[in-house]
Amino acid sequence: MWLFVFAGLFHCLSAYEVDFKKLEGLAKAKVELNRLREVKAFVTQDIPLYHNLVMKHLPGADPELVLLNHYYEELDRIPLSDMTRSEINALLESLGFYKKAQAEDEVPEEFQFSPAKDSPWKQTAGSSATPAPGNAARLRGHRRREPPL
C-alpha cells in the first residue's frame, strides 16, 4: 500500500514530463502568466536571463510556457501553475535554453539559436545564408513576425 502512496506522491512531484519527439524544431518560447507567486518570481527575475524566451502577459490566463519553432508555430504548451521557480528553470535547462549570468551579458555565438539545434538557414560554401531546403517557398515574400495569440 505504501508503494502506491509513494508512487502517487512521486507522480505529483514530477510536474511535467517533456515529450522531446513533439518538440522537433524547438527554437523559442514565451511564458503566459497570471498572479502565481513562484511563477511571478520566475518571470521578473529569471526570464531576462534567458535567450529566446519572452513574456507575453494575458490578463486572466493561466501561466503557460508556449514552445515555438523558428516560424512561431506552436509545438507545445506546458502549464506552469503548479511548478516552482526552480522546476521551471530546470525545465528550461532540459529543453536547451541558454541562461546568461546577467541580463546584460552577450549571448555566445554558439548559443544564438538555442534551444534550436541549428539555424533554419543553411550555410553553403562561398554563399550567404539561405533558407533550408523546403522552406524557400514558405519564406519567399514573407516578413518574419510573431502572430497575435
Secondary structure, 3 states (H helix, E strand, C coil): CHHHHHHHHHHHHCCCCCCHHHHCCCCEEEEECCCCHHHHHHHHHHHHHECCEEECCCCCCCCEEEEECCCCCEEEEEECCCCCHHHHHHHHHHHCCCECCCCCCCCCHHHCCCCCCCCCEECCCCCCCEECCCCHHHHCCCCCCCCCC
